[in-house]
Amino acid sequence: MTAFARSERRQLADLLLRLGPDEPTLCAGWTTRDLAAHLVVRERRPDSALGMLIPPLRGRSERIRLAKAAEPFDRVVEQVRRPPWWSPVSNPLTDELANAGEFFIHHEDVRRAATGWEPRTLTADQSVVLWRQAVFAGKMALRRARLPVRVVESGGLGEFTVGEKPQVTLSGPAGELALFLSGRQASARVDVDGPDDSLRNARLGL
């Protein structure tokens, strides 16, 4: 695993154990137990991921996740901490691409569901990784929602535009943009210039 993915994984596992299984997260309807189970199933049951792409299979995927969530919480968190080497999304060749953004976002899902949180200070390299995540996921999400938007990374990493003649400009640090464009609009600290109701209320996550 690469340094950023490994660090976010370790910090999230530590936080899950410290908080316990019944704390809220930013994922609607999910507690920390549910989120931990999701991460384990994502890595250890790649067949369950089909439910995200094929609606008729969503029920089966949810049953797999619920079965994992019913296991002892400390055991589930240990599986979050130590992914299998053979996993399509956590082997040494795919870890940075598949997990750096994923674990950053889910780490923030737990952090920002509690009161008193503040954005973390990220390194330049971490910001680059998260900006790539924001560009990749954001373009897909905004196109799917049919929202013309100009997105600007406030640290100078770049910008992109979806749609023609956008009336809205979304700007902020890379990590905040990654959160906003993954569906965490209410908890991301960004600036929106222009009529923003459609953007803030859009379903941007999976």
N, C-alpha and C positions, 0 to 999 in steps of 0.2 A: 504494500500500500504506500502511496505517496504521502508526503508530510501533511498537507492540508487535510486530505480525506482522513488520514489516521488521527490527526489532532481533533477534528470535529467529532469523529466516532468516539474517541476516548472521553472527551468532555461531555458528550450527550449521555453516554453510558453512566458516567459518574453522577450526572445531574438526575437521571432517572432513578438511580438507587437512593440518592439523597432525598428525593421527593416522595418516592413510593408510587404505587400503582394507580392511585385514584385521583390524581391531580388533573385539572383541565389542560387542554392544549388549544392551539388555534385551529386545529382540524375539527370541524363541526361534528359534535357528538362523540368525539374520541377522548378518552382519558389517556394518561401516560401508559397505562397497560395496553390500550388499543394501538397506540403509536409504536410501542416496542414490538408488538406482535407483527404489525405491518412490515417493519424493517426486516425482521427475521424471515418472514414468508417471502418477501421480495428477493432475498438473497438465496434462500434454501429451497424454495418451491417456484422455480421459474414458470412452471405450467400455470400457476395461479395468476400470473401477469396477463394472461389472455383475457381475463375478465375485464381489464381496463380497456381493451380494444374491441371485444366482442360482447355486446350487451347480454345475449342469452347466457353467457358463462359467468356473469357477475355474481349470481347466487352461489355458485360453487366456490368461487374465489373468496367470498365473504365467509363461507362455512370453514374454509381452510384457515382463514385469519382468526376467526372466533375460537377454533380449536386450539390454536397456538396461544391465544390470549388467556385461555383457561388454565394453562400450565403455571407452575410457581413463578412469580414475577422475577425473582433473582436469577432463575435459570434462563428465562427469556432474555433478560438484560445481558447475561454472560454470552449468549449467542449473538446479541447485537455487537458486543465488544470484540468477539473473536469469529469473524466470518469464515466460511469454508473456502479453502484455496481454489476449489474447482468452480466456484460460482461464476456465472457469466458476467455479473456486475461487480464482483469484488476481487477478481484475480489481479495479479500485478500488472497485467497489460491494460485492463479496463478501469481500474479503481479510480484514478484521478478524473477521468471523463465522466464516469457514471455516479461517483459518490461524493465528490467534493461539494458540489452544489446541493445534492440531495441531503447530505448530513448537516450542512450549514442551515438549510431551510428548516429541517425538522428540529435541529437544536434551538433555533429561534422560535419554532412553534411551541416549545416547552417554556423557554425563557419568557416570551412575551405574553404568555397566558397569565402570568403572575403580575402583581402590582410592583411598581418601582423599577422596572427594567429600563436600561439605557442601551442604545446601540453600542456594539463593541468596536474597538479600534482594529482595523484590518491592515495587514501589510500590503505593499504594492502588488506583490505576486498573488496574494489572495484576491485582491480586487480584480486583477486581470482574469482569474479563473471565474469569478462570479459575473463579471461583465460578459464573458462568453456565454455563460448560462443564461443571462438575461436576454442576450441577442437571440440565441437559438430558441428558447422557450417563448420569449416575448413575441417574436415574429409569428410563430404558429398560433399563439393564443389570440393575438390581436386580429389576425386574419380570420380565424374561426369566428370571432365575435363581430367581424366586419366593422372594426373601429379604425378610422384613419387617425393615426397618432404619430407625432415626432417624439422620439425617445433620446435623451441626451444624458450621458454620464458626466456628472458634475466635476469629476477629477481629471477630465481631459482624455479619457480612454476612447471616446468615440461617440457616435450617434447613429441612429437608423430611423427610417420612416416607413410606416406601413400605410398603404392607401394613398389616394391622390388629394392634394391640397388639404392636409390636416389642419383643423382648427384648434387642436389641443397639443400642447407640448408637455411631456412628462420628463422631469429631470430629478437627479439625485445621485448619491453614491452607488457604486455597483451592487453592493449587498442589499441596499434598500430597493433598488430596481428589481433585483432578482426575486425578492420577496413579493413586491407589488405585482409583478407580472406572472407570478405563480399562484395568484389568487388571494394573497394576504393584504389586500389594499388597505384595510382599516388599521393595520398594525405597522405599515411601512412608512417611514418618514421621508417623503418625497414632496416635490413641488409640482403642482398641476396648473398650467397657464392656459385658460380657456374654459369653455363649458365642460364640466367634468362629471356630471351625474352619470352619464352612460358608462364612462370609463371606471369610475369608482364602484359602480354597482354591477359591472359585467362579471360573468363567470369566466375567469381567466385560467384557473387551475384545471387539472384533469378531473 
